[in-house]
Amino acid sequence: MDFSMFEAVTHTSDMANMQSRPVHHTENNRRVQYETSTGRFPERTPLAMAYVPCQQWGETYSVEKGLERGTVFPELDLPFAPEEGCL
Amino acid sequence: MNTREKLYRIIQMYGFALDEIRIYLDTHPKCKNGLEYYHRYKKLHDEAVSEYIRLYGPLTANQVENKDSWTWVNEPWPWERSGE
């Protein structure tokens, strides 16, 4: 399974200053302008398709905390409703 | 929590970490860090399980080693807790 196509879609450090900016793209030599609302995706990313960024190895919780939180990967610890005393 | 329950809890922790890393490795089969994590906790998990069996008897029914008696039915069941 080749996941490299998602490599570019990572949490880049300059996430903060990503504004929406028009992206110029030529298709059969006609200038086509795409408005990218988040600007996170590489240019020429096809529209109307869902993308899941590929998890990169990072820190892990202790096994004790992992069992308690329901995951050993902090980046996947995404409770729907933040419990009190947690945030 | 008596020592049996503590060891049982540790086995659960290692077991869950293995559940997590197996899913990760399914999509990252060549990830060095992931593989190292798996082998580390696989070893710890298996050691804790054999320690539990040695001290308290089988954790699952197909871990009975006793030739004279079906020790699986002995009290307490692995998941049982003394009243806190």
Backbone of each chain as nested JSON, in Angstrom:
{
  "chains": [
    {"id": "A", "residues": [
      {"number": 1, "name": "MET", "atoms": {"N": [0.877, -1.18, 0.0], "CA": [0.0, 0.0, 0.0], "C": [0.915, 1.232, 0.0]}},
      {"number": 2, "name": "ASP", "atoms": {"N": [0.718, 2.137, -0.935], "CA": [1.649, 3.27, -0.993], "C": [0.965, 4.495, -0.39]}},
      {"number": 3, "name": "PHE", "atoms": {"N": [1.502, 4.997, 0.71], "CA": [0.867, 6.134, 1.368], "C": [1.593, 7.429, 1.058]}},
      {"number": 4, "name": "SER", "atoms": {"N": [2.656, 7.315, 0.179], "CA": [3.485, 8.515, 0.045], "C": [2.688, 9.681, -0.521]}},
      {"number": 5, "name": "MET", "atoms": {"N": [1.604, 9.405, -1.246], "CA": [0.889, 10.523, -1.876], "C": [0.349, 11.48, -0.818]}},
      {"number": 6, "name": "PHE", "atoms": {"N": [0.24, 10.991, 0.441], "CA": [-0.276, 11.906, 1.467], "C": [0.851, 12.599, 2.227]}},
      {"number": 7, "name": "GLU", "atoms": {"N": [2.11, 12.233, 1.839], "CA": [3.228, 12.763, 2.636], "C": [3.154, 14.276, 2.746]}},
      {"number": 8, "name": "ALA", "atoms": {"N": [2.755, 14.944, 1.632], "CA": [2.801, 16.423, 1.646], "C": [1.791, 16.982, 2.619]}},
      {"number": 9, "name": "VAL", "atoms": {"N": [0.729, 16.183, 2.901], "CA": [-0.338, 16.742, 3.744], "C": [0.037, 16.496, 5.2]}},
      {"number": 10, "name": "THR", "atoms": {"N": [0.995, 17.295, 5.671], "CA": [1.365, 17.102, 7.093], "C": [1.068, 18.408, 7.813]}},
      {"number": 11, "name": "HIS", "atoms": {"N": [1.124, 18.377, 9.111], "CA": [0.834, 19.601, 9.889], "C": [2.038, 20.505, 9.754]}},
      {"number": 12, "name": "THR", "atoms": {"N": [2.086, 21.292, 8.706], "CA": [3.276, 22.157, 8.515], "C": [3.307, 23.232, 9.603]}},
      {"number": 13, "name": "SER", "atoms": {"N": [4.499, 23.692, 9.891], "CA": [4.604, 24.651, 11.021], "C": [3.886, 25.939, 10.66]}},
      {"number": 14, "name": "ASP", "atoms": {"N": [3.847, 26.292, 9.362], "CA": [3.245, 27.603, 9.072], "C": [1.73, 27.474, 8.92]}},
      {"number": 15, "name": "MET", "atoms": {"N": [1.154, 26.496, 9.635], "CA": [-0.292, 26.319, 9.56], "C": [-0.989, 27.641, 9.886]}},
      {"number": 16, "name": "ALA", "atoms": {"N": [-0.428, 28.313, 10.91], "CA": [-1.134, 29.488, 11.441], "C": [-1.411, 30.488, 10.322]}},
      {"number": 17, "name": "ASN", "atoms": {"N": [-0.403, 30.748, 9.449], "CA": [-0.657, 31.855, 8.516], "C": [-1.256, 31.37, 7.191]}},
      {"number": 18, "name": "MET", "atoms": {"N": [-1.853, 30.163, 7.229], "CA": [-2.492, 29.675, 5.99], "C": [-3.786, 30.487, 5.79]}},
      {"number": 19, "name": "GLN", "atoms": {"N": [-3.797, 31.334, 4.804], "CA": [-5.114, 31.982, 4.549], "C": [-5.619, 31.414, 3.228]}},
      {"number": 20, "name": "SER", "atoms": {"N": [-6.842, 31.828, 2.897], "CA": [-7.343, 31.31, 1.612], "C": [-6.649, 32.12, 0.537]}},
      {"number": 21, "name": "ARG", "atoms": {"N": [-6.076, 31.494, -0.436], "CA": [-5.391, 32.269, -1.495], "C": [-5.707, 31.58, -2.822]}},
      {"number": 22, "name": "PRO", "atoms": {"N": [-5.967, 32.385, -3.821], "CA": [-6.299, 31.794, -5.124], "C": [-5.099, 31.009, -5.644]}},
      {"number": 23, "name": "VAL", "atoms": {"N": [-5.36, 29.896, -6.279], "CA": [-4.269, 29.064, -6.81], "C": [-4.449, 29.035, -8.324]}},
      {"number": 24, "name": "HIS", "atoms": {"N": [-3.418, 29.424, -9.022], "CA": [-3.546, 29.448, -10.497], "C": [-3.094, 28.103, -11.037]}},
      {"number": 25, "name": "HIS", "atoms": {"N": [-3.879, 27.602, -11.961], "CA": [-3.593, 26.239, -12.452], "C": [-4.01, 26.233, -13.909]}},
      {"number": 26, "name": "THR", "atoms": {"N": [-3.157, 25.756, -14.777], "CA": [-3.56, 25.756, -16.195], "C": [-4.042, 24.369, -16.594]}},
      {"number": 27, "name": "GLU", "atoms": {"N": [-5.141, 24.368, -17.269], "CA": [-5.689, 23.08, -17.755], "C": [-5.899, 23.256, -19.248]}},
      {"number": 28, "name": "ASN", "atoms": {"N": [-5.369, 22.292, -20.008], "CA": [-5.315, 22.417, -21.497], "C": [-5.181, 23.899, -21.854]}},
      {"number": 29, "name": "ASN", "atoms": {"N": [-4.076, 24.461, -21.392], "CA": [-3.58, 25.849, -21.519], "C": [-4.647, 26.914, -21.32]}},
      {"number": 30, "name": "ARG", "atoms": {"N": [-5.624, 26.613, -20.45], "CA": [-6.572, 27.689, -20.062], "C": [-6.286, 27.961, -18.579]}},
      {"number": 31, "name": "ARG", "atoms": {"N": [-6.113, 29.234, -18.208], "CA": [-5.796, 29.519, -16.813], "C": [-7.023, 29.277, -15.957]}},
      {"number": 32, "name": "VAL", "atoms": {"N": [-6.913, 28.345, -15.02], "CA": [-8.079, 28.036, -14.158], "C": [-7.672, 28.433, -12.75]}},
      {"number": 33, "name": "GLN", "atoms": {"N": [-8.553, 29.174, -12.106], "CA": [-8.182, 29.644, -10.772], "C": [-9.003, 28.892, -9.74]}},
      {"number": 34, "name": "TYR", "atoms": {"N": [-8.323, 28.25, -8.792], "CA": [-9.059, 27.533, -7.736], "C": [-8.912, 28.316, -6.445]}},
      {"number": 35, "name": "GLU", "atoms": {"N": [-10.018, 28.489, -5.764], "CA": [-9.971, 29.129, -4.436], "C": [-9.747, 27.998, -3.441]}},
      {"number": 36, "name": "THR", "atoms": {"N": [-8.633, 28.007, -2.688], "CA": [-8.479, 26.923, -1.711], "C": [-8.792, 27.508, -0.335]}},
      {"number": 37, "name": "SER", "atoms": {"N": [-9.84, 27.003, 0.281], "CA": [-10.25, 27.651, 1.55], "C": [-9.211, 27.393, 2.627]}},
      {"number": 38, "name": "THR", "atoms": {"N": [-8.649, 26.172, 2.675], "CA": [-7.717, 25.983, 3.805], "C": [-6.277, 26.18, 3.34]}},
      {"number": 39, "name": "GLY", "atoms": {"N": [-5.988, 25.921, 2.057], "CA": [-4.627, 26.148, 1.588], "C": [-3.647, 25.129, 2.13]}},
      {"number": 40, "name": "ARG", "atoms": {"N": [-4.169, 24.116, 2.834], "CA": [-3.232, 23.147, 3.435], "C": [-2.772, 22.154, 2.414]}},
      {"number": 41, "name": "PHE", "atoms": {"N": [-3.584, 21.958, 1.395], "CA": [-3.286, 20.868, 0.484], "C": [-2.341, 21.346, -0.602]}},
      {"number": 42, "name": "PRO", "atoms": {"N": [-1.528, 20.387, -1.115], "CA": [-0.638, 20.753, -2.23], "C": [-1.49, 21.29, -3.385]}},
      {"number": 43, "name": "GLU", "atoms": {"N": [-0.879, 22.166, -4.185], "CA": [-1.641, 22.689, -5.327], "C": [-2.005, 21.512, -6.224]}},
      {"number": 44, "name": "ARG", "atoms": {"N": [-2.961, 21.701, -7.028], "CA": [-3.453, 20.669, -7.969], "C": [-3.997, 19.44, -7.221]}},
      {"number": 45, "name": "THR", "atoms": {"N": [-4.322, 19.575, -5.924], "CA": [-4.995, 18.455, -5.252], "C": [-6.397, 18.352, -5.836]}},
      {"number": 46, "name": "PRO", "atoms": {"N": [-6.776, 17.195, -6.348], "CA": [-8.113, 17.094, -6.966], "C": [-9.196, 17.464, -5.967]}},
      {"number": 47, "name": "LEU", "atoms": {"N": [-10.218, 18.079, -6.474], "CA": [-11.333, 18.468, -5.597], "C": [-12.235, 17.264, -5.351]}},
      {"number": 48, "name": "ALA", "atoms": {"N": [-13.154, 17.474, -4.436], "CA": [-14.252, 16.517, -4.207], "C": [-13.757, 15.109, -3.869]}},
      {"number": 49, "name": "MET", "atoms": {"N": [-12.604, 15.045, -3.201], "CA": [-12.148, 13.725, -2.735], "C": [-11.787, 13.888, -1.269]}},
      {"number": 50, "name": "ALA", "atoms": {"N": [-12.01, 12.819, -0.481], "CA": [-11.685, 12.911, 0.943], "C": [-10.237, 12.481, 1.152]}},
      {"number": 51, "name": "TYR", "atoms": {"N": [-9.547, 13.164, 2.067], "CA": [-8.146, 12.803, 2.346], "C": [-7.973, 12.59, 3.845]}},
      {"number": 52, "name": "VAL", "atoms": {"N": [-7.231, 11.557, 4.206], "CA": [-6.904, 11.346, 5.62], "C": [-5.39, 11.482, 5.732]}},
      {"number": 53, "name": "PRO", "atoms": {"N": [-4.902, 12.498, 6.456], "CA": [-3.448, 12.623, 6.568], "C": [-2.863, 11.36, 7.192]}},
      {"number": 54, "name": "CYS", "atoms": {"N": [-1.665, 10.973, 6.754], "CA": [-1.061, 9.741, 7.249], "C": [-0.421, 10.001, 8.611]}},
      {"number": 55, "name": "GLN", "atoms": {"N": [-0.731, 9.151, 9.593], "CA": [-0.153, 9.316, 10.928], "C": [1.36, 9.148, 10.839]}},
      {"number": 56, "name": "GLN", "atoms": {"N": [2.055, 10.073, 11.511], "CA": [3.51, 9.933, 11.578], "C": [3.852, 9.454, 12.977]}},
      {"number": 57, "name": "TRP", "atoms": {"N": [4.912, 8.668, 13.129], "CA": [5.285, 8.189, 14.464], "C": [5.692, 9.377, 15.328]}},
      {"number": 58, "name": "GLY", "atoms": {"N": [5.132, 9.425, 16.52], "CA": [5.525, 10.516, 17.44], "C": [5.663, 9.943, 18.826]}},
      {"number": 59, "name": "GLU", "atoms": {"N": [5.363, 10.763, 19.804], "CA": [5.448, 10.283, 21.19], "C": [4.345, 9.274, 21.44]}},
      {"number": 60, "name": "THR", "atoms": {"N": [4.505, 8.451, 22.472], "CA": [3.401, 7.578, 22.876], "C": [3.162, 7.791, 24.368]}},
      {"number": 61, "name": "TYR", "atoms": {"N": [1.926, 7.572, 24.787], "CA": [1.616, 7.617, 26.217], "C": [2.264, 6.412, 26.889]}},
      {"number": 62, "name": "SER", "atoms": {"N": [2.37, 6.484, 28.216], "CA": [2.76, 5.269, 28.951], "C": [1.635, 4.255, 28.744]}},
      {"number": 63, "name": "VAL", "atoms": {"N": [1.943, 2.972, 28.942], "CA": [0.901, 1.973, 28.709], "C": [-0.252, 2.177, 29.693]}},
      {"number": 64, "name": "GLU", "atoms": {"N": [0.106, 2.693, 30.883], "CA": [-0.942, 2.92, 31.884], "C": [-1.897, 4.006, 31.398]}},
      {"number": 65, "name": "LYS", "atoms": {"N": [-1.313, 5.133, 30.943], "CA": [-2.17, 6.223, 30.476], "C": [-2.896, 5.8, 29.203]}},
      {"number": 66, "name": "GLY", "atoms": {"N": [-2.237, 5.017, 28.372], "CA": [-2.849, 4.575, 27.125], "C": [-4.133, 3.809, 27.369]}},
      {"number": 67, "name": "LEU", "atoms": {"N": [-4.073, 2.888, 28.357], "CA": [-5.274, 2.102, 28.658], "C": [-6.379, 3.019, 29.179]}},
      {"number": 68, "name": "GLU", "atoms": {"N": [-5.99, 4.03, 29.932], "CA": [-6.965, 4.941, 30.518], "C": [-7.57, 5.85, 29.453]}},
      {"number": 69, "name": "ARG", "atoms": {"N": [-6.729, 6.326, 28.522], "CA": [-7.212, 7.277, 27.503], "C": [-7.828, 6.586, 26.289]}},
      {"number": 70, "name": "GLY", "atoms": {"N": [-7.592, 5.297, 26.158], "CA": [-8.169, 4.57, 25.016], "C": [-7.296, 4.617, 23.777]}},
      {"number": 71, "name": "THR", "atoms": {"N": [-6.075, 5.147, 23.928], "CA": [-5.105, 5.093, 22.829], "C": [-3.722, 5.367, 23.387]}},
      {"number": 72, "name": "VAL", "atoms": {"N": [-2.69, 4.816, 22.757], "CA": [-1.332, 5.125, 23.214], "C": [-0.758, 6.274, 22.399]}},
      {"number": 73, "name": "PHE", "atoms": {"N": [-1.539, 6.752, 21.402], "CA": [-1.048, 7.829, 20.544], "C": [-1.732, 9.141, 20.918]}},
      {"number": 74, "name": "PRO", "atoms": {"N": [-0.987, 10.094, 21.516], "CA": [-1.603, 11.357, 21.914], "C": [-2.357, 12.036, 20.773]}},
      {"number": 75, "name": "GLU", "atoms": {"N": [-1.844, 11.88, 19.566], "CA": [-2.497, 12.598, 18.455], "C": [-3.842, 11.971, 18.102]}},
      {"number": 76, "name": "LEU", "atoms": {"N": [-4.108, 10.765, 18.641], "CA": [-5.4, 10.143, 18.365], "C": [-6.316, 10.206, 19.583]}},
      {"number": 77, "name": "ASP", "atoms": {"N": [-5.852, 10.895, 20.621], "CA": [-6.649, 11.021, 21.845], "C": [-7.603, 12.204, 21.644]}},
      {"number": 78, "name": "LEU", "atoms": {"N": [-8.737, 11.937, 21.014], "CA": [-9.636, 13.024, 20.584], "C": [-11.029, 12.816, 21.157]}},
      {"number": 79, "name": "PRO", "atoms": {"N": [-11.212, 13.015, 22.459], "CA": [-12.536, 12.76, 23.036], "C": [-13.572, 13.69, 22.423]}},
      {"number": 80, "name": "PHE", "atoms": {"N": [-14.777, 13.166, 22.175], "CA": [-15.822, 14.026, 21.613], "C": [-16.099, 15.182, 22.551]}},
      {"number": 81, "name": "ALA", "atoms": {"N": [-16.47, 14.788, 23.82], "CA": [-16.771, 15.857, 24.778], "C": [-15.601, 15.895, 25.745]}},
      {"number": 82, "name": "PRO", "atoms": {"N": [-14.856, 16.984, 25.8], "CA": [-13.72, 17.027, 26.731], "C": [-14.207, 16.834, 28.159]}},
      {"number": 83, "name": "GLU", "atoms": {"N": [-13.692, 15.78, 28.862], "CA": [-14.132, 15.543, 30.236], "C": [-13.613, 16.698, 31.09]}},
      {"number": 84, "name": "GLU", "atoms": {"N": [-14.285, 16.937, 32.234], "CA": [-13.787, 18.016, 33.112], "C": [-12.407, 17.597, 33.602]}},
      {"number": 85, "name": "GLY", "atoms": {"N": [-11.637, 18.575, 33.96], "CA": [-10.326, 18.284, 34.527], "C": [-9.374, 17.737, 33.493]}},
      {"number": 86, "name": "CYS", "atoms": {"N": [-9.817, 17.661, 32.242], "CA": [-8.893, 17.13, 31.241], "C": [-8.343, 18.278, 30.42]}},
      {"number": 87, "name": "LEU", "atoms": {"N": [-9.173, 19.281, 30.153], "CA": [-8.65, 20.406, 29.344], "C": [-8.391, 21.619, 30.236]}}
    ]},
    {"id": "B", "residues": [
      {"number": 1, "name": "MET", "atoms": {"N": [-6.422, -3.475, 45.824], "CA": [-5.974, -4.349, 44.725], "C": [-4.872, -5.258, 45.248]}},
      {"number": 2, "name": "ASN", "atoms": {"N": [-5.119, -6.564, 45.212], "CA": [-4.049, -7.45, 45.688], "C": [-3.05, -7.671, 44.549]}},
      {"number": 3, "name": "THR", "atoms": {"N": [-2.002, -8.391, 44.864], "CA": [-0.916, -8.507, 43.875], "C": [-1.411, -9.201, 42.603]}},
      {"number": 4, "name": "ARG", "atoms": {"N": [-2.345, -10.147, 42.758], "CA": [-2.845, -10.825, 41.56], "C": [-3.545, -9.804, 40.65]}},
      {"number": 5, "name": "GLU", "atoms": {"N": [-4.379, -8.975, 41.284], "CA": [-5.129, -8.0, 40.488], "C": [-4.178, -6.988, 39.862]}},
      {"number": 6, "name": "LYS", "atoms": {"N": [-3.117, -6.648, 40.591], "CA": [-2.155, -5.676, 40.031], "C": [-1.492, -6.262, 38.786]}},
      {"number": 7, "name": "LEU", "atoms": {"N": [-1.107, -7.535, 38.89], "CA": [-0.449, -8.181, 37.743], "C": [-1.44, -8.301, 36.581]}},
      {"number": 8, "name": "TYR", "atoms": {"N": [-2.698, -8.592, 36.922], "CA": [-3.717, -8.709, 35.873], "C": [-3.889, -7.371, 35.161]}},
      {"number": 9, "name": "ARG", "atoms": {"N": [-3.84, -6.295, 35.93], "CA": [-3.98, -4.939, 35.366], "C": [-2.819, -4.646, 34.425]}},
      {"number": 10, "name": "ILE", "atoms": {"N": [-1.61, -5.059, 34.834], "CA": [-0.418, -4.813, 34.006], "C": [-0.553, -5.564, 32.68]}},
      {"number": 11, "name": "ILE", "atoms": {"N": [-1.064, -6.79, 32.762], "CA": [-1.271, -7.579, 31.547], "C": [-2.27, -6.88, 30.633]}},
      {"number": 12, "name": "GLN", "atoms": {"N": [-3.284, -6.282, 31.224], "CA": [-4.268, -5.544, 30.42], "C": [-3.615, -4.35, 29.739]}},
      {"number": 13, "name": "MET", "atoms": {"N": [-2.747, -3.652, 30.465], "CA": [-2.083, -2.477, 29.899], "C": [-1.223, -2.874, 28.715]}},
      {"number": 14, "name": "TYR", "atoms": {"N": [-0.396, -3.893, 28.907], "CA": [0.472, -4.334, 27.811], "C": [-0.38, -4.837, 26.66]}},
      {"number": 15, "name": "GLY", "atoms": {"N": [-1.426, -5.565, 26.988], "CA": [-2.284, -6.113, 25.946], "C": [-2.897, -5.006, 25.101]}},
      {"number": 16, "name": "PHE", "atoms": {"N": [-3.337, -3.934, 25.77], "CA": [-3.965, -2.838, 25.026], "C": [-2.943, -2.113, 24.157]}},
      {"number": 17, "name": "ALA", "atoms": {"N": [-1.725, -1.925, 24.693], "CA": [-0.675, -1.27, 23.899], "C": [-0.41, -2.089, 22.639]}},
      {"number": 18, "name": "LEU", "atoms": {"N": [-0.469, -3.41, 22.76], "CA": [-0.253, -4.273, 21.588], "C": [-1.414, -4.15, 20.61]}},
      {"number": 19, "name": "ASP", "atoms": {"N": [-2.638, -4.036, 21.152], "CA": [-3.789, -3.844, 20.258], "C": [-3.575, -2.591, 19.41]}},
      {"number": 20, "name": "GLU", "atoms": {"N": [-3.119, -1.511, 20.086], "CA": [-2.931, -0.234, 19.401], "C": [-1.843, -0.33, 18.335]}},
      {"number": 21, "name": "ILE", "atoms": {"N": [-0.722, -0.924, 18.721], "CA": [0.404, -0.911, 17.791], "C": [0.153, -1.831, 16.6]}},
      {"number": 22, "name": "ARG", "atoms": {"N": [-0.647, -2.861, 16.804], "CA": [-0.959, -3.747, 15.663], "C": [-1.713, -2.961, 14.592]}},
      {"number": 23, "name": "ILE", "atoms": {"N": [-2.672, -2.145, 15.021], "CA": [-3.441, -1.357, 14.046], "C": [-2.508, -0.389, 13.329]}},
      {"number": 24, "name": "TYR", "atoms": {"N": [-1.603, 0.256, 14.103], "CA": [-0.674, 1.213, 13.489], "C": [0.211, 0.505, 12.472]}},
      {"number": 25, "name": "LEU", "atoms": {"N": [0.731, -0.68, 12.845], "CA": [1.67, -1.375, 11.957], "C": [0.978, -1.896, 10.698]}},
      {"number": 26, "name": "ASP", "atoms": {"N": [-0.341, -2.113, 10.787], "CA": [-1.062, -2.533, 9.577], "C": [-0.882, -1.511, 8.459]}},
      {"number": 27, "name": "THR", "atoms": {"N": [-0.805, -0.227, 8.833], "CA": [-0.676, 0.813, 7.796], "C": [0.741, 1.368, 7.74]}},
      {"number": 28, "name": "HIS", "atoms": {"N": [1.612, 0.942, 8.647], "CA": [3.0, 1.413, 8.625], "C": [3.929, 0.221, 8.83]}},
      {"number": 29, "name": "PRO", "atoms": {"N": [3.847, -0.797, 7.92], "CA": [4.545, -2.062, 8.165], "C": [6.067, -1.954, 8.246]}},
      {"number": 30, "name": "LYS", "atoms": {"N": [6.635, -0.857, 7.752], "CA": [8.107, -0.777, 7.774], "C": [8.589, 0.228, 8.824]}},
      {"number": 31, "name": "CYS", "atoms": {"N": [7.703, 0.701, 9.653], "CA": [8.084, 1.762, 10.591], "C": [8.957, 1.191, 11.713]}},
      {"number": 32, "name": "LYS", "atoms": {"N": [10.23, 1.627, 11.74], "CA": [11.202, 1.111, 12.726], "C": [10.701, 1.345, 14.147]}},
      {"number": 33, "name": "ASN", "atoms": {"N": [10.278, 2.572, 14.417], "CA": [9.816, 2.908, 15.768], "C": [8.646, 2.032, 16.171]}},
      {"number": 34, "name": "GLY", "atoms": {"N": [7.722, 1.849, 15.222], "CA": [6.539, 1.048, 15.524], "C": [6.904, -0.394, 15.816]}},
      {"number": 35, "name": "LEU", "atoms": {"N": [7.826, -0.944, 15.019], "CA": [8.236, -2.344, 15.214], "C": [8.945, -2.513, 16.546]}},
      {"number": 36, "name": "GLU", "atoms": {"N": [9.771, -1.522, 16.877], "CA": [10.511, -1.61, 18.135], "C": [9.539, -1.576, 19.307]}},
      {"number": 37, "name": "TYR", "atoms": {"N": [8.532, -0.722, 19.202], "CA": [7.497, -0.607, 20.243], "C": [6.786, -1.951, 20.403]}},
      {"number": 38, "name": "TYR", "atoms": {"N": [6.418, -2.531, 19.239], "CA": [5.711, -3.818, 19.29], "C": [6.565, -4.864, 20.001]}},
      {"number": 39, "name": "HIS", "atoms": {"N": [7.829, -5.041, 19.6], "CA": [8.644, -6.121, 20.185], "C": [8.9, -5.891, 21.66]}},
      {"number": 40, "name": "ARG", "atoms": {"N": [9.051, -4.607, 22.042], "CA": [9.295, -4.317, 23.455], "C": [8.108, -4.775, 24.298]}},
      {"number": 41, "name": "TYR", "atoms": {"N": [6.896, -4.378, 23.882], "CA": [5.741, -4.684, 24.736], "C": [5.258, -6.118, 24.554]}},
      {"number": 42, "name": "LYS", "atoms": {"N": [5.624, -6.723, 23.411], "CA": [5.266, -8.148, 23.255], "C": [6.024, -8.956, 24.307]}},
      {"number": 43, "name": "LYS", "atoms": {"N": [7.307, -8.628, 24.467], "CA": [8.157, -9.344, 25.424], "C": [7.635, -9.134, 26.844]}},
      {"number": 44, "name": "LEU", "atoms": {"N": [7.348, -7.873, 27.187], "CA": [6.874, -7.565, 28.542], "C": [5.542, -8.259, 28.808]}},
      {"number": 45, "name": "HIS", "atoms": {"N": [4.691, -8.259, 27.772], "CA": [3.362, -8.868, 27.934], "C": [3.491, -10.355, 28.181]}},
      {"number": 46, "name": "ASP", "atoms": {"N": [4.304, -11.026, 27.354], "CA": [4.434, -12.476, 27.493], "C": [5.059, -12.858, 28.821]}},
      {"number": 47, "name": "GLU", "atoms": {"N": [6.007, -12.033, 29.287], "CA": [6.63, -12.317, 30.582], "C": [5.601, -12.179, 31.707]}},
      {"number": 48, "name": "ALA", "atoms": {"N": [4.772, -11.13, 31.61], "CA": [3.778, -10.912, 32.663], "C": [2.751, -12.039, 32.662]}},
      {"number": 49, "name": "VAL", "atoms": {"N": [2.4, -12.508, 31.472], "CA": [1.405, -13.588, 31.39], "C": [1.977, -14.865, 31.99]}},
      {"number": 50, "name": "SER", "atoms": {"N": [3.235, -15.202, 31.643], "CA": [3.752, -16.465, 32.197], "C": [3.944, -16.345, 33.71]}},
      {"number": 51, "name": "GLU", "atoms": {"N": [4.242, -15.113, 34.17], "CA": [4.376, -14.915, 35.615], "C": [3.017, -15.143, 36.279]}},
      {"number": 52, "name": "TYR", "atoms": {"N": [1.969, -14.616, 35.644], "CA": [0.623, -14.77, 36.219], "C": [0.26, -16.245, 36.299]}},
      {"number": 53, "name": "ILE", "atoms": {"N": [0.537, -16.977, 35.202], "CA": [0.19, -18.397, 35.165], "C": [0.974, -19.149, 36.242]}},
      {"number": 54, "name": "ARG", "atoms": {"N": [2.257, -18.783, 36.361], "CA": [3.098, -19.453, 37.354], "C": [2.541, -19.237, 38.761]}},
      {"number": 55, "name": "LEU", "atoms": {"N": [2.102, -18.01, 39.044], "CA": [1.688, -17.675, 40.414], "C": [0.224, -18.009, 40.685]}},
      {"number": 56, "name": "TYR", "atoms": {"N": [-0.654, -17.779, 39.689], "CA": [-2.083, -17.826, 39.983], "C": [-2.88, -18.785, 39.105]}},
      {"number": 57, "name": "GLY", "atoms": {"N": [-2.196, -19.397, 38.149], "CA": [-2.938, -20.325, 37.32], "C": [-3.311, -19.717, 35.98]}},
      {"number": 58, "name": "PRO", "atoms": {"N": [-4.04, -20.468, 35.146], "CA": [-4.296, -20.024, 33.774], "C": [-5.105, -18.742, 33.688]}},
      {"number": 59, "name": "LEU", "atoms": {"N": [-4.762, -17.919, 32.709], "CA": [-5.525, -16.696, 32.424], "C": [-6.665, -17.038, 31.479]}},
      {"number": 60, "name": "THR", "atoms": {"N": [-6.394, -17.967, 30.57], "CA": [-7.459, -18.426, 29.681], "C": [-7.49, -19.943, 29.799]}},
      {"number": 61, "name": "ALA", "atoms": {"N": [-8.595, -20.517, 29.382], "CA": [-8.805, -21.952, 29.594], "C": [-7.734, -22.774, 28.891]}},
      {"number": 62, "name": "ASN", "atoms": {"N": [-7.248, -22.297, 27.723], "CA": [-6.276, -23.165, 27.052], "C": [-4.853, -22.936, 27.541]}},
      {"number": 63, "name": "GLN", "atoms": {"N": [-4.736, -22.381, 28.765], "CA": [-3.4, -22.258, 29.359], "C": [-3.233, -23.226, 30.529]}},
      {"number": 64, "name": "VAL", "atoms": {"N": [-4.141, -24.181, 30.656], "CA": [-4.036, -25.138, 31.755], "C": [-2.833, -26.039, 31.492]}},
      {"number": 65, "name": "GLU", "atoms": {"N": [-1.934, -26.111, 32.489], "CA": [-0.752, -26.971, 32.318], "C": [-0.809, -28.168, 33.248]}},
      {"number": 66, "name": "ASN", "atoms": {"N": [-1.669, -28.082, 34.226], "CA": [-1.759, -29.138, 35.238], "C": [-2.318, -30.409, 34.62]}},
      {"number": 67, "name": "LYS", "atoms": {"N": [-1.642, -31.556, 34.907], "CA": [-2.076, -32.821, 34.299], "C": [-3.135, -33.524, 35.143]}},
      {"number": 68, "name": "ASP", "atoms": {"N": [-3.248, -33.148, 36.436], "CA": [-4.149, -33.9, 37.316], "C": [-5.501, -33.221, 37.504]}},
      {"number": 69, "name": "SER", "atoms": {"N": [-5.523, -31.91, 37.329], "CA": [-6.808, -31.246, 37.609], "C": [-6.988, -30.062, 36.671]}},
      {"number": 70, "name": "TRP", "atoms": {"N": [-8.231, -29.846, 36.275], "CA": [-8.555, -28.759, 35.334], "C": [-8.559, -27.464, 36.122]}},
      {"number": 71, "name": "THR", "atoms": {"N": [-7.356, -26.869, 36.225], "CA": [-7.202, -25.756, 37.167], "C": [-7.961, -24.498, 36.721]}},
      {"number": 72, "name": "TRP", "atoms": {"N": [-8.457, -24.523, 35.518], "CA": [-9.158, -23.343, 35.003], "C": [-10.355, -22.986, 35.902]}},
      {"number": 73, "name": "VAL", "atoms": {"N": [-10.954, -24.016, 36.499], "CA": [-12.176, -23.744, 37.271], "C": [-11.868, -23.279, 38.697]}},
      {"number": 74, "name": "ASN", "atoms": {"N": [-10.54, -23.247, 39.042], "CA": [-10.242, -22.85, 40.414], "C": [-10.592, -21.387, 40.647]}},
      {"number": 75, "name": "GLU", "atoms": {"N": [-10.961, -21.143, 41.94], "CA": [-11.221, -19.757, 42.331], "C": [-9.894, -19.012, 42.386]}},
      {"number": 76, "name": "PRO", "atoms": {"N": [-9.791, -17.71, 42.301], "CA": [-10.817, -16.871, 41.683], "C": [-10.62, -16.86, 40.16]}},
      {"number": 77, "name": "TRP", "atoms": {"N": [-11.621, -16.44, 39.455], "CA": [-11.465, -16.242, 38.001], "C": [-10.528, -15.063, 37.831]}},
      {"number": 78, "name": "PRO", "atoms": {"N": [-9.731, -15.053, 36.737], "CA": [-8.73, -14.008, 36.566], "C": [-9.297, -12.594, 36.666]}},
      {"number": 79, "name": "TRP", "atoms": {"N": [-10.536, -12.433, 36.196], "CA": [-11.088, -11.083, 36.154], "C": [-11.758, -10.678, 37.456]}},
      {"number": 80, "name": "GLU", "atoms": {"N": [-11.872, -11.656, 38.391], "CA": [-12.581, -11.347, 39.645], "C": [-11.749, -10.424, 40.506]}},
      {"number": 81, "name": "ARG", "atoms": {"N": [-12.45, -9.519, 41.193], "CA": [-11.74, -8.587, 42.081], "C": [-12.247, -8.775, 43.495]}},
      {"number": 82, "name": "SER", "atoms": {"N": [-11.31, -8.652, 44.435], "CA": [-11.756, -8.708, 45.84], "C": [-12.541, -7.419, 46.073]}},
      {"number": 83, "name": "GLY", "atoms": {"N": [-13.516, -7.403, 46.922], "CA": [-14.322, -6.201, 47.144], "C": [-13.403, -5.073, 47.572]}},
      {"number": 84, "name": "GLU", "atoms": {"N": [-13.434, -3.939, 46.836], "CA": [-12.583, -2.818, 47.31], "C": [-13.278, -2.121, 48.481]}}
    ]}
  ]
}
